[in-house]
Amino acid sequence: MATQWEYKTLRLQIGFKGFKYEELEAELNTLGRQGWEAVSTLAPGAAVEVAVLLKRPRG
């Protein structure tokens, strides 16, 4: 049987000076301990927001 996945989107607002990488790292580490794995990012043209896509096995 194939693995079934659940997905999550972490949205990061980009401010005037970007975003704080330490906060991003802390959030990703927290989600990683919960079983989430970052698999991709999205940054639409002229983005004011970056999305990190995460997945983990369902169940």
C-alpha positions in Angstrom: 0.0 0.0 0.0 1.3 3.4 -0.9 2.1 6.0 1.8 -0.7 8.5 2.3 0.4 12.0 3.1 -1.0 15.1 4.8 0.2 18.5 3.9 0.7 21.9 5.6 1.6 25.4 4.4 3.8 27.6 6.5 3.4 31.3 5.3 6.1 33.8 6.0 5.4 37.5 5.5 8.3 39.4 4.0 8.8 42.8 5.7 10.8 45.8 4.6 14.0 44.0 5.7 13.0 40.5 4.7 12.2 38.0 7.5 14.2 36.7 10.4 16.0 33.5 9.5 16.3 32.5 13.2 12.6 32.5 13.6 12.1 30.5 10.4 14.7 27.9 11.6 13.0 27.7 15.0 9.5 27.2 13.4 10.9 24.5 11.0 12.6 22.7 13.8 9.4 22.7 15.8 7.4 21.3 12.9 10.2 18.8 12.2 9.8 17.4 15.7 6.1 16.9 14.9 7.0 14.8 11.9 6.7 17.5 9.2 9.3 17.7 6.3 9.7 20.8 4.2 9.5 19.7 0.5 9.2 22.9 -1.5 8.7 26.7 -1.4 6.5 29.1 -3.3 7.3 32.8 -3.9 4.9 34.4 -6.4 6.3 37.2 -8.5 6.8 40.4 -6.5 6.0 38.4 -3.4 5.3 39.8 -0.1 4.9 36.3 1.3 6.8 33.1 0.9 5.1 29.7 1.5 7.0 26.6 2.7 5.2 23.4 1.8 5.5 20.5 4.3 4.3 16.9 4.3 4.3 14.0 6.8 2.8 10.5 6.6 -0.9 10.4 7.5 -1.8 8.6 10.7 
